[in-house]
């Protein structure tokens, strides 16, 4: 996977510059302690031209993440959105992933930062999972305890857990991990939220131990519009042995079908699942195809 080439341009330190050779301080708290925040956003080549999907929602979360971590940050929603469109344009990209990162200042003490720098990069990231349906397992790595961090913030350091969980799953021969919260309830994937279907209802973990995903909220909105029952509840992994279908959802992941959980196949084939209906609706929505929600 190539994130930049000789010609790639990023926004850093208040200006557009070549990605190659661009630098941030080796003494930043982000580098040493993971004290920084970021976003993951997608733009699509829609029938109405290049459109960033839900930019305000993503940048609201970026600003909220800075506030939760006491990181000074002064960009407005509109500025951040415009800068992202400019980065796309300077890289000749319309269908792309956008990565804003707020890097904190030079400070080796464990005190808050007085300054921050914004980076925005973009690259092509067609599909997070290379195959159509994935096999998942329960991780021995739990989601961070909400009493130990700000779980609603998209904090750089929290992704150490995610990398550990994903690596463990791959070492065990699975595509991805499913992480529990500190009480043993299913929370989410390392970088995506999780839904499962049982008897015509979609279930997902409530807020509190999860990153409240923008795609998760979009799925709930699609379900409400299509009158697909959707409920937030705490559930144990054993419940998934009886699941009809399941999927991960996130900006990079989009809606990713799950084929099996701990080697137990889902009861329904994906094409006849509620997740598949949501997947089609989501694909139409990001491409701004007017309401061609397809019921299979
Ligand atoms: N959880 C984590 C830990 C994530 O990194 C992501 C991706 N940002 C998600 C959930 C899904 O969030 P969203 O739908 O906002 O991309």
py3Dmol code that shows the C-alpha trace and the ligand (Angstrom):
import py3Dmol

protein = """\
ATOM      1  CA  UNK A   1       0.000   0.000   0.000  1.00  0.00           C
ATOM      2  CA  UNK A   2       1.465   3.349  -1.073  1.00  0.00           C
ATOM      3  CA  UNK A   3       0.344   6.377   0.925  1.00  0.00           C
ATOM      4  CA  UNK A   4       2.225   8.960  -1.104  1.00  0.00           C
ATOM      5  CA  UNK A   5       4.325   9.343  -4.209  1.00  0.00           C
ATOM      6  CA  UNK A   6       6.864  11.895  -5.430  1.00  0.00           C
ATOM      7  CA  UNK A   7       3.944  14.113  -6.488  1.00  0.00           C
ATOM      8  CA  UNK A   8       1.695  13.870  -3.421  1.00  0.00           C
ATOM      9  CA  UNK A   9       0.787  17.057  -1.594  1.00  0.00           C
ATOM     10  CA  UNK A  10      -0.227  17.345   2.046  1.00  0.00           C
ATOM     11  CA  UNK A  11      -1.402  20.242   4.182  1.00  0.00           C
ATOM     12  CA  UNK A  12       1.000  20.724   7.110  1.00  0.00           C
ATOM     13  CA  UNK A  13       2.016  23.659   9.286  1.00  0.00           C
ATOM     14  CA  UNK A  14      -0.495  25.939   7.592  1.00  0.00           C
ATOM     15  CA  UNK A  15       0.636  25.292   4.017  1.00  0.00           C
ATOM     16  CA  UNK A  16       0.443  22.822   1.164  1.00  0.00           C
ATOM     17  CA  UNK A  17       3.715  21.008   0.602  1.00  0.00           C
ATOM     18  CA  UNK A  18       5.091  17.809  -0.943  1.00  0.00           C
ATOM     19  CA  UNK A  19       4.420  14.768   1.242  1.00  0.00           C
ATOM     20  CA  UNK A  20       7.909  13.539   0.468  1.00  0.00           C
ATOM     21  CA  UNK A  21      10.301  15.273   2.828  1.00  0.00           C
ATOM     22  CA  UNK A  22       7.560  16.850   4.966  1.00  0.00           C
ATOM     23  CA  UNK A  23       8.451  16.551   8.638  1.00  0.00           C
ATOM     24  CA  UNK A  24       7.030  16.837  12.131  1.00  0.00           C
ATOM     25  CA  UNK A  25       9.064  17.104  15.315  1.00  0.00           C
ATOM     26  CA  UNK A  26      10.630  13.983  16.830  1.00  0.00           C
ATOM     27  CA  UNK A  27       9.955  15.620  20.194  1.00  0.00           C
ATOM     28  CA  UNK A  28       6.196  15.885  19.782  1.00  0.00           C
ATOM     29  CA  UNK A  29       4.014  14.304  22.472  1.00  0.00           C
ATOM     30  CA  UNK A  30       2.145  12.573  19.666  1.00  0.00           C
ATOM     31  CA  UNK A  31       5.291  10.707  18.667  1.00  0.00           C
ATOM     32  CA  UNK A  32       6.239   9.628  22.176  1.00  0.00           C
ATOM     33  CA  UNK A  33       2.970   9.248  24.035  1.00  0.00           C
ATOM     34  CA  UNK A  34       0.282   8.918  21.371  1.00  0.00           C
ATOM     35  CA  UNK A  35      -1.166  12.238  22.588  1.00  0.00           C
ATOM     36  CA  UNK A  36      -2.760  13.386  19.358  1.00  0.00           C
ATOM     37  CA  UNK A  37      -6.062  12.915  17.558  1.00  0.00           C
ATOM     38  CA  UNK A  38      -7.075  12.118  14.023  1.00  0.00           C
ATOM     39  CA  UNK A  39      -9.959  11.431  11.669  1.00  0.00           C
ATOM     40  CA  UNK A  40     -10.635   9.030   8.825  1.00  0.00           C
ATOM     41  CA  UNK A  41     -12.884  10.407   6.094  1.00  0.00           C
ATOM     42  CA  UNK A  42     -13.847   9.297   2.605  1.00  0.00           C
ATOM     43  CA  UNK A  43     -14.547  11.233  -0.559  1.00  0.00           C
ATOM     44  CA  UNK A  44     -16.472   9.658  -3.416  1.00  0.00           C
ATOM     45  CA  UNK A  45     -16.642  10.384  -7.137  1.00  0.00           C
ATOM     46  CA  UNK A  46     -20.412  10.874  -7.081  1.00  0.00           C
ATOM     47  CA  UNK A  47     -22.767  11.729  -9.900  1.00  0.00           C
ATOM     48  CA  UNK A  48     -22.580  15.308  -8.567  1.00  0.00           C
ATOM     49  CA  UNK A  49     -18.765  15.391  -8.640  1.00  0.00           C
ATOM     50  CA  UNK A  50     -16.274  14.843  -5.811  1.00  0.00           C
ATOM     51  CA  UNK A  51     -18.138  14.739  -2.503  1.00  0.00           C
ATOM     52  CA  UNK A  52     -16.726  14.219   0.966  1.00  0.00           C
ATOM     53  CA  UNK A  53     -19.153  12.053   2.939  1.00  0.00           C
ATOM     54  CA  UNK A  54     -20.385  13.766   6.140  1.00  0.00           C
ATOM     55  CA  UNK A  55     -17.415  16.177   6.466  1.00  0.00           C
ATOM     56  CA  UNK A  56     -19.018  18.243   9.249  1.00  0.00           C
ATOM     57  CA  UNK A  57     -19.710  15.156  11.358  1.00  0.00           C
ATOM     58  CA  UNK A  58     -16.062  14.071  11.036  1.00  0.00           C
ATOM     59  CA  UNK A  59     -14.658  17.508  11.773  1.00  0.00           C
ATOM     60  CA  UNK A  60     -17.042  17.990  14.691  1.00  0.00           C
ATOM     61  CA  UNK A  61     -15.608  14.784  16.121  1.00  0.00           C
ATOM     62  CA  UNK A  62     -12.031  15.991  15.452  1.00  0.00           C
ATOM     63  CA  UNK A  63     -12.716  19.247  17.307  1.00  0.00           C
ATOM     64  CA  UNK A  64     -14.488  17.366  20.116  1.00  0.00           C
ATOM     65  CA  UNK A  65     -11.538  14.937  20.355  1.00  0.00           C
ATOM     66  CA  UNK A  66      -9.175  17.930  20.789  1.00  0.00           C
ATOM     67  CA  UNK A  67     -11.456  19.394  23.453  1.00  0.00           C
ATOM     68  CA  UNK A  68     -11.706  16.104  25.358  1.00  0.00           C
ATOM     69  CA  UNK A  69      -7.910  15.837  25.395  1.00  0.00           C
ATOM     70  CA  UNK A  70      -7.299  19.575  26.047  1.00  0.00           C
ATOM     71  CA  UNK A  71      -5.395  19.976  22.799  1.00  0.00           C
ATOM     72  CA  UNK A  72      -5.532  23.573  21.491  1.00  0.00           C
ATOM     73  CA  UNK A  73      -7.030  23.635  17.989  1.00  0.00           C
ATOM     74  CA  UNK A  74      -8.456  26.617  16.139  1.00  0.00           C
ATOM     75  CA  UNK A  75      -9.755  25.505  12.755  1.00  0.00           C
ATOM     76  CA  UNK A  76     -13.449  25.861  11.963  1.00  0.00           C
ATOM     77  CA  UNK A  77     -15.631  23.182  10.365  1.00  0.00           C
ATOM     78  CA  UNK A  78     -15.796  25.161   7.162  1.00  0.00           C
ATOM     79  CA  UNK A  79     -12.009  25.715   7.008  1.00  0.00           C
ATOM     80  CA  UNK A  80     -11.324  22.030   7.603  1.00  0.00           C
ATOM     81  CA  UNK A  81     -13.797  21.010   4.918  1.00  0.00           C
ATOM     82  CA  UNK A  82     -12.385  23.443   2.373  1.00  0.00           C
ATOM     83  CA  UNK A  83      -8.786  22.389   3.144  1.00  0.00           C
ATOM     84  CA  UNK A  84      -9.773  18.764   2.588  1.00  0.00           C
ATOM     85  CA  UNK A  85     -11.315  19.541  -0.792  1.00  0.00           C
ATOM     86  CA  UNK A  86      -8.142  21.467  -1.703  1.00  0.00           C
ATOM     87  CA  UNK A  87      -5.911  18.542  -0.708  1.00  0.00           C
ATOM     88  CA  UNK A  88      -8.026  16.243  -2.885  1.00  0.00           C
ATOM     89  CA  UNK A  89      -7.774  18.646  -5.798  1.00  0.00           C
ATOM     90  CA  UNK A  90      -4.012  19.130  -5.473  1.00  0.00           C
ATOM     91  CA  UNK A  91      -3.599  15.350  -5.606  1.00  0.00           C
ATOM     92  CA  UNK A  92      -6.061  14.878  -8.472  1.00  0.00           C
ATOM     93  CA  UNK A  93      -8.132  12.537  -6.368  1.00  0.00           C
ATOM     94  CA  UNK A  94     -11.886  12.299  -6.195  1.00  0.00           C
ATOM     95  CA  UNK A  95     -12.456   8.863  -4.722  1.00  0.00           C
ATOM     96  CA  UNK A  96     -10.088   8.764  -1.775  1.00  0.00           C
ATOM     97  CA  UNK A  97      -9.471   8.415   1.932  1.00  0.00           C
ATOM     98  CA  UNK A  98      -8.636  11.611   3.832  1.00  0.00           C
ATOM     99  CA  UNK A  99      -6.548  11.586   7.002  1.00  0.00           C
ATOM    100  CA  UNK A 100      -6.490  14.717   9.168  1.00  0.00           C
ATOM    101  CA  UNK A 101      -4.047  14.387  12.095  1.00  0.00           C
ATOM    102  CA  UNK A 102      -3.563  16.856  14.941  1.00  0.00           C
ATOM    103  CA  UNK A 103       0.035  16.626  16.144  1.00  0.00           C
ATOM    104  CA  UNK A 104       0.822  18.107  19.553  1.00  0.00           C
ATOM    105  CA  UNK A 105       3.843  20.255  20.384  1.00  0.00           C
ATOM    106  CA  UNK A 106       7.326  19.492  21.621  1.00  0.00           C
ATOM    107  CA  UNK A 107       6.982  18.542  25.256  1.00  0.00           C
ATOM    108  CA  UNK A 108       8.498  15.522  26.950  1.00  0.00           C
ATOM    109  CA  UNK A 109       6.688  16.185  30.231  1.00  0.00           C
ATOM    110  CA  UNK A 110       3.308  14.623  30.919  1.00  0.00           C
ATOM    111  CA  UNK A 111       1.590  17.991  30.950  1.00  0.00           C
ATOM    112  CA  UNK A 112      -0.854  19.154  28.304  1.00  0.00           C
ATOM    113  CA  UNK A 113       0.229  20.714  25.060  1.00  0.00           C
ATOM    114  CA  UNK A 114       0.185  24.447  24.410  1.00  0.00           C
ATOM    115  CA  UNK A 115       0.228  24.065  20.645  1.00  0.00           C
ATOM    116  CA  UNK A 116      -0.774  21.756  17.817  1.00  0.00           C
ATOM    117  CA  UNK A 117      -0.170  21.303  14.113  1.00  0.00           C
ATOM    118  CA  UNK A 118      -2.693  20.049  11.603  1.00  0.00           C
ATOM    119  CA  UNK A 119      -1.777  17.622   8.846  1.00  0.00           C
ATOM    120  CA  UNK A 120      -4.214  16.553   6.128  1.00  0.00           C
ATOM    121  CA  UNK A 121      -3.163  13.806   3.740  1.00  0.00           C
ATOM    122  CA  UNK A 122      -5.139  11.814   1.198  1.00  0.00           C
ATOM    123  CA  UNK A 123      -4.598   8.584  -0.683  1.00  0.00           C
ATOM    124  CA  UNK A 124      -6.478   5.925  -2.578  1.00  0.00           C
ATOM    125  CA  UNK A 125      -7.819   3.231  -0.288  1.00  0.00           C
ATOM    126  CA  UNK A 126     -10.264   1.151  -2.313  1.00  0.00           C
ATOM    127  CA  UNK A 127     -11.331  -1.567   0.145  1.00  0.00           C
ATOM    128  CA  UNK A 128     -10.181  -2.117   3.711  1.00  0.00           C
ATOM    129  CA  UNK A 129     -10.817  -5.858   3.542  1.00  0.00           C
ATOM    130  CA  UNK A 130      -9.606  -7.450   0.343  1.00  0.00           C
ATOM    131  CA  UNK A 131     -12.224 -10.207   0.245  1.00  0.00           C
ATOM    132  CA  UNK A 132     -15.975 -10.012   0.224  1.00  0.00           C
ATOM    133  CA  UNK A 133     -16.880 -11.764   3.459  1.00  0.00           C
ATOM    134  CA  UNK A 134     -14.623 -12.046   6.464  1.00  0.00           C
ATOM    135  CA  UNK A 135     -14.022 -14.483   9.326  1.00  0.00           C
ATOM    136  CA  UNK A 136     -13.746 -12.976  12.792  1.00  0.00           C
ATOM    137  CA  UNK A 137     -12.819 -14.121  16.298  1.00  0.00           C
ATOM    138  CA  UNK A 138     -13.030 -12.787  19.829  1.00  0.00           C
ATOM    139  CA  UNK A 139      -9.929 -10.901  20.875  1.00  0.00           C
ATOM    140  CA  UNK A 140      -8.090 -11.351  24.140  1.00  0.00           C
ATOM    141  CA  UNK A 141      -7.417  -7.585  23.957  1.00  0.00           C
ATOM    142  CA  UNK A 142     -10.250  -5.547  25.471  1.00  0.00           C
ATOM    143  CA  UNK A 143     -11.451  -2.102  24.458  1.00  0.00           C
ATOM    144  CA  UNK A 144      -9.955   0.606  26.678  1.00  0.00           C
ATOM    145  CA  UNK A 145     -11.794   1.033  29.960  1.00  0.00           C
ATOM    146  CA  UNK A 146     -13.818   4.280  29.739  1.00  0.00           C
ATOM    147  CA  UNK A 147     -12.472   5.190  33.185  1.00  0.00           C
ATOM    148  CA  UNK A 148      -8.922   5.111  31.823  1.00  0.00           C
ATOM    149  CA  UNK A 149      -9.356   7.313  28.763  1.00  0.00           C
ATOM    150  CA  UNK A 150     -11.802   9.327  26.655  1.00  0.00           C
ATOM    151  CA  UNK A 151     -13.376   6.582  24.562  1.00  0.00           C
ATOM    152  CA  UNK A 152     -15.435   9.042  22.497  1.00  0.00           C
ATOM    153  CA  UNK A 153     -12.256  10.701  21.211  1.00  0.00           C
ATOM    154  CA  UNK A 154     -10.340   9.357  18.229  1.00  0.00           C
ATOM    155  CA  UNK A 155      -7.022   9.374  20.054  1.00  0.00           C
ATOM    156  CA  UNK A 156      -3.789   8.192  18.412  1.00  0.00           C
ATOM    157  CA  UNK A 157      -2.559   6.178  21.422  1.00  0.00           C
ATOM    158  CA  UNK A 158      -5.747   4.118  21.633  1.00  0.00           C
ATOM    159  CA  UNK A 159      -4.848   2.395  18.384  1.00  0.00           C
ATOM    160  CA  UNK A 160      -2.129   0.347  20.084  1.00  0.00           C
ATOM    161  CA  UNK A 161      -4.958  -1.849  21.440  1.00  0.00           C
ATOM    162  CA  UNK A 162      -6.442  -2.032  17.965  1.00  0.00           C
ATOM    163  CA  UNK A 163      -3.167  -3.139  16.370  1.00  0.00           C
ATOM    164  CA  UNK A 164      -2.636  -5.774  19.068  1.00  0.00           C
ATOM    165  CA  UNK A 165      -6.157  -7.144  18.554  1.00  0.00           C
ATOM    166  CA  UNK A 166      -5.926  -7.218  14.761  1.00  0.00           C
ATOM    167  CA  UNK A 167      -2.492  -8.846  14.799  1.00  0.00           C
ATOM    168  CA  UNK A 168      -3.643 -11.503  17.228  1.00  0.00           C
ATOM    169  CA  UNK A 169      -6.651 -12.329  15.027  1.00  0.00           C
ATOM    170  CA  UNK A 170      -4.460 -12.651  11.930  1.00  0.00           C
ATOM    171  CA  UNK A 171      -1.958 -14.832  13.766  1.00  0.00           C
ATOM    172  CA  UNK A 172      -4.878 -17.137  14.670  1.00  0.00           C
ATOM    173  CA  UNK A 173      -5.897 -17.337  10.985  1.00  0.00           C
ATOM    174  CA  UNK A 174      -8.858 -14.920  11.096  1.00  0.00           C
ATOM    175  CA  UNK A 175      -9.395 -11.741   9.095  1.00  0.00           C
ATOM    176  CA  UNK A 176     -10.320  -9.513  12.010  1.00  0.00           C
ATOM    177  CA  UNK A 177     -10.954  -9.346  15.740  1.00  0.00           C
ATOM    178  CA  UNK A 178     -14.050  -8.510  17.738  1.00  0.00           C
ATOM    179  CA  UNK A 179     -13.237  -6.750  20.998  1.00  0.00           C
ATOM    180  CA  UNK A 180     -15.070  -6.972  24.317  1.00  0.00           C
ATOM    181  CA  UNK A 181     -15.549  -4.179  26.820  1.00  0.00           C
ATOM    182  CA  UNK A 182     -14.266  -4.375  30.387  1.00  0.00           C
ATOM    183  CA  UNK A 183     -17.534  -6.104  31.453  1.00  0.00           C
ATOM    184  CA  UNK A 184     -17.266  -8.910  28.894  1.00  0.00           C
ATOM    185  CA  UNK A 185     -19.871  -7.515  26.488  1.00  0.00           C
ATOM    186  CA  UNK A 186     -19.152  -7.288  22.763  1.00  0.00           C
ATOM    187  CA  UNK A 187     -18.051  -3.746  21.933  1.00  0.00           C
ATOM    188  CA  UNK A 188     -16.718  -3.428  18.381  1.00  0.00           C
ATOM    189  CA  UNK A 189     -13.905  -4.237  15.957  1.00  0.00           C
ATOM    190  CA  UNK A 190     -10.441  -2.675  16.272  1.00  0.00           C
ATOM    191  CA  UNK A 191     -11.305   0.049  13.748  1.00  0.00           C
ATOM    192  CA  UNK A 192     -15.010  -0.406  13.063  1.00  0.00           C
ATOM    193  CA  UNK A 193     -18.363  -0.747  14.807  1.00  0.00           C
ATOM    194  CA  UNK A 194     -20.293  -4.008  14.790  1.00  0.00           C
ATOM    195  CA  UNK A 195     -23.909  -5.041  14.106  1.00  0.00           C
ATOM    196  CA  UNK A 196     -25.563  -8.462  14.085  1.00  0.00           C
ATOM    197  CA  UNK A 197     -28.955  -9.630  12.871  1.00  0.00           C
ATOM    198  CA  UNK A 198     -31.293 -11.961  14.753  1.00  0.00           C
ATOM    199  CA  UNK A 199     -34.947 -12.636  13.850  1.00  0.00           C
ATOM    200  CA  UNK A 200     -35.362  -9.539  11.702  1.00  0.00           C
ATOM    201  CA  UNK A 201     -33.710  -7.092  14.122  1.00  0.00           C
ATOM    202  CA  UNK A 202     -30.253  -5.497  13.943  1.00  0.00           C
ATOM    203  CA  UNK A 203     -28.375  -5.124  17.234  1.00  0.00           C
ATOM    204  CA  UNK A 204     -25.322  -3.034  18.116  1.00  0.00           C
ATOM    205  CA  UNK A 205     -23.490  -2.120  21.333  1.00  0.00           C
ATOM    206  CA  UNK A 206     -24.639   1.100  23.058  1.00  0.00           C
ATOM    207  CA  UNK A 207     -22.312   4.077  23.457  1.00  0.00           C
ATOM    208  CA  UNK A 208     -19.983   4.142  26.444  1.00  0.00           C
ATOM    209  CA  UNK A 209     -17.324   1.609  25.502  1.00  0.00           C
ATOM    210  CA  UNK A 210     -17.247   2.160  21.744  1.00  0.00           C
ATOM    211  CA  UNK A 211     -16.087   4.897  19.415  1.00  0.00           C
ATOM    212  CA  UNK A 212     -19.440   6.369  18.335  1.00  0.00           C
ATOM    213  CA  UNK A 213     -18.915   5.834  14.626  1.00  0.00           C
ATOM    214  CA  UNK A 214     -20.349   8.125  11.984  1.00  0.00           C
ATOM    215  CA  UNK A 215     -21.044   5.073   9.807  1.00  0.00           C
ATOM    216  CA  UNK A 216     -22.790   3.385  12.763  1.00  0.00           C
ATOM    217  CA  UNK A 217     -25.043   6.440  13.066  1.00  0.00           C
ATOM    218  CA  UNK A 218     -25.625   6.369   9.300  1.00  0.00           C
ATOM    219  CA  UNK A 219     -26.630   2.684   9.526  1.00  0.00           C
ATOM    220  CA  UNK A 220     -29.128   3.548  12.280  1.00  0.00           C
ATOM    221  CA  UNK A 221     -30.533   6.375  10.130  1.00  0.00           C
ATOM    222  CA  UNK A 222     -30.854   4.065   7.097  1.00  0.00           C
ATOM    223  CA  UNK A 223     -32.619   1.451   9.253  1.00  0.00           C
ATOM    224  CA  UNK A 224     -35.039   4.041  10.635  1.00  0.00           C
ATOM    225  CA  UNK A 225     -35.818   5.251   7.155  1.00  0.00           C
ATOM    226  CA  UNK A 226     -36.275   1.748   5.777  1.00  0.00           C
ATOM    227  CA  UNK A 227     -38.191   0.581   8.853  1.00  0.00           C
ATOM    228  CA  UNK A 228     -35.620  -2.067   9.685  1.00  0.00           C
ATOM    229  CA  UNK A 229     -35.793  -2.570  13.475  1.00  0.00           C
ATOM    230  CA  UNK A 230     -32.471  -1.615  15.093  1.00  0.00           C
ATOM    231  CA  UNK A 231     -31.659  -1.822  18.811  1.00  0.00           C
ATOM    232  CA  UNK A 232     -28.712  -0.861  20.974  1.00  0.00           C
ATOM    233  CA  UNK A 233     -28.035  -3.401  23.723  1.00  0.00           C
ATOM    234  CA  UNK A 234     -25.277  -5.105  25.679  1.00  0.00           C
ATOM    235  CA  UNK A 235     -24.703  -8.666  24.513  1.00  0.00           C
ATOM    236  CA  UNK A 236     -22.266 -11.468  25.240  1.00  0.00           C
ATOM    237  CA  UNK A 237     -20.226 -13.161  22.516  1.00  0.00           C
ATOM    238  CA  UNK A 238     -22.186 -16.430  22.955  1.00  0.00           C
ATOM    239  CA  UNK A 239     -25.223 -14.709  21.447  1.00  0.00           C
ATOM    240  CA  UNK A 240     -23.346 -14.427  18.174  1.00  0.00           C
ATOM    241  CA  UNK A 241     -23.268 -18.215  17.770  1.00  0.00           C
ATOM    242  CA  UNK A 242     -26.973 -17.884  16.874  1.00  0.00           C
ATOM    243  CA  UNK A 243     -26.640 -14.763  14.696  1.00  0.00           C
ATOM    244  CA  UNK A 244     -28.369 -14.701  11.311  1.00  0.00           C
ATOM    245  CA  UNK A 245     -25.802 -12.263   9.888  1.00  0.00           C
ATOM    246  CA  UNK A 246     -23.300  -9.656  11.029  1.00  0.00           C
ATOM    247  CA  UNK A 247     -21.188  -6.819   9.676  1.00  0.00           C
ATOM    248  CA  UNK A 248     -18.561  -4.262  10.557  1.00  0.00           C
ATOM    249  CA  UNK A 249     -19.088  -0.630   9.618  1.00  0.00           C
ATOM    250  CA  UNK A 250     -16.738   2.309   9.456  1.00  0.00           C
ATOM    251  CA  UNK A 251     -15.447   4.932   7.077  1.00  0.00           C
ATOM    252  CA  UNK A 252     -12.538   2.865   5.764  1.00  0.00           C
ATOM    253  CA  UNK A 253     -14.363  -0.464   6.152  1.00  0.00           C
ATOM    254  CA  UNK A 254     -17.709   0.815   4.805  1.00  0.00           C
ATOM    255  CA  UNK A 255     -20.187  -2.052   5.348  1.00  0.00           C
ATOM    256  CA  UNK A 256     -18.182  -5.278   5.502  1.00  0.00           C
ATOM    257  CA  UNK A 257     -19.970  -8.598   5.582  1.00  0.00           C
ATOM    258  CA  UNK A 258     -18.951 -11.156   8.195  1.00  0.00           C
ATOM    259  CA  UNK A 259     -19.039 -14.794   7.109  1.00  0.00           C
ATOM    260  CA  UNK A 260     -18.264 -16.516  10.384  1.00  0.00           C
ATOM    261  CA  UNK A 261     -17.659 -15.898  14.062  1.00  0.00           C
ATOM    262  CA  UNK A 262     -15.116 -18.186  15.783  1.00  0.00           C
ATOM    263  CA  UNK A 263     -15.567 -20.572  12.827  1.00  0.00           C
ATOM    264  CA  UNK A 264     -19.373 -20.705  13.273  1.00  0.00           C
ATOM    265  CA  UNK A 265     -20.939 -19.622   9.970  1.00  0.00           C
ATOM    266  CA  UNK A 266     -23.683 -17.002  10.022  1.00  0.00           C
ATOM    267  CA  UNK A 267     -27.132 -18.617   9.659  1.00  0.00           C
ATOM    268  CA  UNK A 268     -28.131 -16.603   6.586  1.00  0.00           C
ATOM    269  CA  UNK A 269     -26.206 -16.136   3.353  1.00  0.00           C
ATOM    270  CA  UNK A 270     -25.053 -12.503   3.166  1.00  0.00           C
ATOM    271  CA  UNK A 271     -27.085 -11.593   0.041  1.00  0.00           C
ATOM    272  CA  UNK A 272     -30.351 -12.321   1.887  1.00  0.00           C
ATOM    273  CA  UNK A 273     -29.356 -10.554   5.117  1.00  0.00           C
ATOM    274  CA  UNK A 274     -30.526  -7.193   6.487  1.00  0.00           C
ATOM    275  CA  UNK A 275     -26.874  -6.140   6.401  1.00  0.00           C
ATOM    276  CA  UNK A 276     -26.820  -6.583   2.653  1.00  0.00           C
ATOM    277  CA  UNK A 277     -29.822  -4.241   2.288  1.00  0.00           C
ATOM    278  CA  UNK A 278     -28.083  -1.662   4.500  1.00  0.00           C
ATOM    279  CA  UNK A 279     -24.886  -2.121   2.483  1.00  0.00           C
ATOM    280  CA  UNK A 280     -26.646  -1.300  -0.779  1.00  0.00           C
ATOM    281  CA  UNK A 281     -28.405   1.674   0.767  1.00  0.00           C
ATOM    282  CA  UNK A 282     -25.095   2.947   2.194  1.00  0.00           C
ATOM    283  CA  UNK A 283     -23.328   2.550  -1.154  1.00  0.00           C
ATOM    284  CA  UNK A 284     -26.102   4.513  -2.836  1.00  0.00           C
ATOM    285  CA  UNK A 285     -26.062   7.194  -0.160  1.00  0.00           C
ATOM    286  CA  UNK A 286     -22.295   7.904  -0.328  1.00  0.00           C
ATOM    287  CA  UNK A 287     -22.523   8.027  -4.126  1.00  0.00           C
ATOM    288  CA  UNK A 288     -25.466  10.446  -3.827  1.00  0.00           C
ATOM    289  CA  UNK A 289     -27.659   8.201  -5.935  1.00  0.00           C
ATOM    290  CA  UNK A 290     -31.085   9.426  -5.002  1.00  0.00           C
ATOM    291  CA  UNK A 291     -32.754   6.968  -2.777  1.00  0.00           C
ATOM    292  CA  UNK A 292     -32.344   3.876  -4.880  1.00  0.00           C
ATOM    293  CA  UNK A 293     -32.591   1.743  -1.744  1.00  0.00           C
ATOM    294  CA  UNK A 294     -32.871  -1.768  -3.102  1.00  0.00           C
ATOM    295  CA  UNK A 295     -34.805  -4.402  -1.205  1.00  0.00           C
ATOM    296  CA  UNK A 296     -33.671  -7.913  -2.031  1.00  0.00           C
TER     297      UNK A 296
END
"""
ligand_1 = """\
16
LIG
N -14.145 2.453 15.956
C -12.866 2.764 15.761
C -11.878 2.433 16.823
C -12.471 3.392 14.571
O -11.188 3.696 14.374
C -13.439 3.687 13.582
C -13.036 4.352 12.310
N -12.960 5.738 12.483
C -14.772 3.349 13.845
C -15.106 2.739 15.029
C -15.852 3.696 12.866
O -16.040 5.075 12.903
P -16.551 5.882 11.633
O -17.771 5.206 11.161
O -16.806 7.240 12.168
O -15.464 5.833 10.631
"""
view = py3Dmol.view(width=600, height=400)
view.addModel(protein, "pdb")
view.setStyle({"model": 0}, {"cartoon": {"style": "trace"}})
view.addModel(ligand_1, "xyz")
view.setStyle({"model": 1}, {"stick": {}})
view.zoomTo()
view.show()
